[in-house]
Amino acid sequence: MIESIFVGGAAFVVLSVAAGAALAVGLVVGPGLAPWIAAPSGLLLVVLLHLGSRLLAARRSVNMELDLANALDLMCSSLRAGASFLDALAAATEETSGTLRSLLIELFDRIRLGEPHGAVLADLDQRRPFEGFRLFLFALGAHWEGGGSLASTLSGVGRNLRDRLDVRRRVQSQAVETQASVAGILVITYGLAWLMW
């Protein structure tokens, strides 16, 4: 859901291509640049908008997974203290915000109203805003089908989410150097083309 909005969504692609075309036409009409310089500038804007949208989507996904890990820790503490699942879910919902909060509120309301657990989990899984939430739903479904300690199951899911976030941060930090090199080469190439023109 989130990535379909920010990365690769049809509306975003149309808007970014329109912005790139407008920039290219504006550079040809306004300062009178040659089309062979204006067209790559428009294309560069499209690429930068796409990369920016991917960065925004990745940040939102990381923030949601971190919020979910924190909510799971709170739920585990509540469950170990003797609270019911719905009470623990309500406590965790109060501490979260944004899209995750609306998903947890929907999960809480639908379970409280007596809908079948499998139908609720399947419906929420269809929307699957991010992998961590799907893992949480899978753990709930496995617990409701098989039983066992929900606190330890959710604790394992929270630990898994934090490990995934740690690996993602390490990979991103190692990729920064490569991305800076590519950006430097692009700037030098366009600078040389502009000087030659």
RAQUI-V565415 format. One record per residue. N is the residue number from 1. RES is the residue in three letters. PSI is psi in whole degrees, -180 to 180 (999 if undefined). Layout:
n=N res=RES psi=PSI
n=N res=RES psi=PSI
//
This chain:
n=1 res=MET psi=-55
n=2 res=ILE psi=-47
n=3 res=GLU psi=-29
n=4 res=SER psi=-26
n=5 res=ILE psi=-47
n=6 res=PHE psi=-26
n=7 res=VAL psi=114
n=8 res=GLY psi=6
n=9 res=GLY psi=144
n=10 res=ALA psi=-42
n=11 res=ALA psi=-41
n=12 res=PHE psi=-40
n=13 res=VAL psi=-44
n=14 res=VAL psi=-44
n=15 res=LEU psi=-41
n=16 res=SER psi=-39
n=17 res=VAL psi=-40
n=18 res=ALA psi=-40
n=19 res=ALA psi=-41
n=20 res=GLY psi=-42
n=21 res=ALA psi=-40
n=22 res=ALA psi=-40
n=23 res=LEU psi=-45
n=24 res=ALA psi=-46
n=25 res=VAL psi=-40
n=26 res=GLY psi=-37
n=27 res=LEU psi=-32
n=28 res=VAL psi=-45
n=29 res=VAL psi=-46
n=30 res=GLY psi=-85
n=31 res=PRO psi=-7
n=32 res=GLY psi=32
n=33 res=LEU psi=156
n=34 res=ALA psi=146
n=35 res=PRO psi=-30
n=36 res=TRP psi=-13
n=37 res=ILE psi=-38
n=38 res=ALA psi=-40
n=39 res=ALA psi=-47
n=40 res=PRO psi=-30
n=41 res=SER psi=-42
n=42 res=GLY psi=-42
n=43 res=LEU psi=-39
n=44 res=LEU psi=-39
n=45 res=LEU psi=-41
n=46 res=VAL psi=-45
n=47 res=VAL psi=-43
n=48 res=LEU psi=-39
n=49 res=LEU psi=-40
n=50 res=HIS psi=-45
n=51 res=LEU psi=-39
n=52 res=GLY psi=-40
n=53 res=SER psi=-38
n=54 res=ARG psi=-40
n=55 res=LEU psi=-43
n=56 res=LEU psi=-44
n=57 res=ALA psi=-40
n=58 res=ALA psi=-40
n=59 res=ARG psi=-43
n=60 res=ARG psi=-39
n=61 res=SER psi=-43
n=62 res=VAL psi=-43
n=63 res=ASN psi=-39
n=64 res=MET psi=-39
n=65 res=GLU psi=-37
n=66 res=LEU psi=-41
n=67 res=ASP psi=-41
n=68 res=LEU psi=-41
n=69 res=ALA psi=-41
n=70 res=ASN psi=-40
n=71 res=ALA psi=-39
n=72 res=LEU psi=-38
n=73 res=ASP psi=-42
n=74 res=LEU psi=-40
n=75 res=MET psi=-41
n=76 res=CYS psi=-42
n=77 res=SER psi=-43
n=78 res=SER psi=-42
n=79 res=LEU psi=-39
n=80 res=ARG psi=-25
n=81 res=ALA psi=-6
n=82 res=GLY psi=6
n=83 res=ALA psi=156
n=84 res=SER psi=169
n=85 res=PHE psi=-43
n=86 res=LEU psi=-37
n=87 res=ASP psi=-41
n=88 res=ALA psi=-40
n=89 res=LEU psi=-39
n=90 res=ALA psi=-42
n=91 res=ALA psi=-41
n=92 res=ALA psi=-35
n=93 res=THR psi=-38
n=94 res=GLU psi=-26
n=95 res=GLU psi=-8
n=96 res=THR psi=172
n=97 res=SER psi=169
n=98 res=GLY psi=-147
n=99 res=THR psi=-38
n=100 res=LEU psi=-40
n=101 res=ARG psi=-44
n=102 res=SER psi=-37
n=103 res=LEU psi=-42
n=104 res=LEU psi=-37
n=105 res=ILE psi=-42
n=106 res=GLU psi=-43
n=107 res=LEU psi=-46
n=108 res=PHE psi=-49
n=109 res=ASP psi=-43
n=110 res=ARG psi=-36
n=111 res=ILE psi=-41
n=112 res=ARG psi=-34
n=113 res=LEU psi=-6
n=114 res=GLY psi=15
n=115 res=GLU psi=151
n=116 res=PRO psi=137
n=117 res=HIS psi=-42
n=118 res=GLY psi=-40
n=119 res=ALA psi=-39
n=120 res=VAL psi=-47
n=121 res=LEU psi=-40
n=122 res=ALA psi=-40
n=123 res=ASP psi=-45
n=124 res=LEU psi=-33
n=125 res=ASP psi=-30
n=126 res=GLN psi=-36
n=127 res=ARG psi=-26
n=128 res=ARG psi=79
n=129 res=PRO psi=-29
n=130 res=PHE psi=162
n=131 res=GLU psi=-35
n=132 res=GLY psi=-40
n=133 res=PHE psi=-36
n=134 res=ARG psi=-39
n=135 res=LEU psi=-41
n=136 res=PHE psi=-46
n=137 res=LEU psi=-39
n=138 res=PHE psi=-42
n=139 res=ALA psi=-40
n=140 res=LEU psi=-45
n=141 res=GLY psi=-42
n=142 res=ALA psi=-38
n=143 res=HIS psi=-45
n=144 res=TRP psi=-30
n=145 res=GLU psi=-40
n=146 res=GLY psi=-18
n=147 res=GLY psi=-166
n=148 res=GLY psi=-172
n=149 res=SER psi=115
n=150 res=LEU psi=-33
n=151 res=ALA psi=-44
n=152 res=SER psi=-35
n=153 res=THR psi=-48
n=154 res=LEU psi=-31
n=155 res=SER psi=-41
n=156 res=GLY psi=-39
n=157 res=VAL psi=-44
n=158 res=GLY psi=-41
n=159 res=ARG psi=-41
n=160 res=ASN psi=-43
n=161 res=LEU psi=-44
n=162 res=ARG psi=-37
n=163 res=ASP psi=-41
n=164 res=ARG psi=-41
n=165 res=LEU psi=-38
n=166 res=ASP psi=-44
n=167 res=VAL psi=-42
n=168 res=ARG psi=-42
n=169 res=ARG psi=-39
n=170 res=ARG psi=-43
n=171 res=VAL psi=-43
n=172 res=GLN psi=-39
n=173 res=SER psi=-33
n=174 res=GLN psi=-23
n=175 res=ALA psi=-14
n=176 res=VAL psi=-40
n=177 res=GLU psi=-43
n=178 res=THR psi=-43
n=179 res=GLN psi=-38
n=180 res=ALA psi=-38
n=181 res=SER psi=-45
n=182 res=VAL psi=-43
n=183 res=ALA psi=-41
n=184 res=GLY psi=-42
n=185 res=ILE psi=-41
n=186 res=LEU psi=-43
n=187 res=VAL psi=-44
n=188 res=ILE psi=-43
n=189 res=THR psi=-47
n=190 res=TYR psi=-34
n=191 res=GLY psi=-43
n=192 res=LEU psi=-40
n=193 res=ALA psi=-40
n=194 res=TRP psi=-42
n=195 res=LEU psi=-39
n=196 res=MET psi=-34
n=197 res=TRP psi=999
//
